[in-house]
Amino acid sequence: MLARLVDGLHLVRRIYAAVPAPPEDAEGTQLEKHIEGVIRSSASSLERALRFHQPSHCVAVFEQPGPTWRHRIFPDYKKNRSPMPGPLSEAMPKFKAAF
C-alpha cells in the first residue's frame, strides 16, 4: 500500500503566488476569474501528482485558521509569514471541494 499525504494549503499558496493577480475591475470579475484559475491549476497539479505516484490512498490536509498546537510548541511559528490574502482565504471552501 502506498499512501500519500498532501499539504493542500502549501500547494494552493504556491500556485496562487506563481500566478500574478490581474488588476481588479469595478465588479471584481477579473479577481474571481483569477481565483477560479488558481483553483483549476491547484486541482490539476494534485491530479498530476496522483497520476504520477499512483497511491492507494491520499489525503489533502489544510491548516485551520488561528493558533494551533504548533504555536504552543513554537511561539514564533509563522512569525514572519504574511497573512493569507483575503480573496484566497474566502475561496478556501472552493479549493477544499475541488480537492
Buried (B, 14 or more C-beta within 10 A) or exposed (E): EEEBEBEBBEBBBEBBEEBEBEEEEEEEEBBBEBBEBBBEBBBEBBEEBEEEEEBEEBEBEBEEEEEEEEEEEEEEEEEEEEEBBEBBEEBBEBBEEBB
